[in-house]
Each structure stands twice: as structure tokens, then as C-alpha cells.
Amino acid sequence: MPFMRVPFSAGKLLRAAAPPLAAIVAGPLVVALFSSDPATAIAAFAFGPVSSAGAASAFLEQSALLALCALGAALAFRSGSFNLGG
């Protein structure tokens, strides 16, 4: 029977999950340290983009542009074109 490769090991999964988890933990800590009203600041950050139709539309518009730029850079790097400047 041929060797079956496991797509993810525990080390790879931890390495991929560590930065988002660190941001989720560090973000509220920084807000709590530097804000006079941390609960209001975190609520505004979490629910601000979906507080109205205009805010949600602006959030999606800006997110889509950033996602397209990231996909373009990832495609260029994946194809071996490391010089994005020309």
C-alpha cells in the first residue's frame, strides 16, 4: 500500500493558527490598556461595519479592493514573478 500523505500536521496547524489567535488576544488587551471605555471601543470595532447599510457597503467595497490586490500579489509570487514593480 502506498504511503498516504497527511495534508496537515499539528505543527503546521499551530504555525498557521498562531498569528490570528495572537491578534485576537492582543487586540482587546491593547484596547483595554489605552482606551477610557474599552467596552464601547471594542463594540464599535466589532459592530461598526454592520451598523447600517452604508457602513456595510463601504466595508465590503474596501475589503474587496484589498482582497483583489492580495490575490494579484499572491498570483504574481506564485508564478515566480518576484518583481511587482515592472
Secondary structure, 3 states (H helix, E strand, C coil): CCCCCCCCCHHHHHHHHHHHHHHHHHHHHHHHHHCCCHHHHHHHHHHHHHCCHHHHHHHHHHHHHHHHHHHHHHHHHHCCCCCCCC
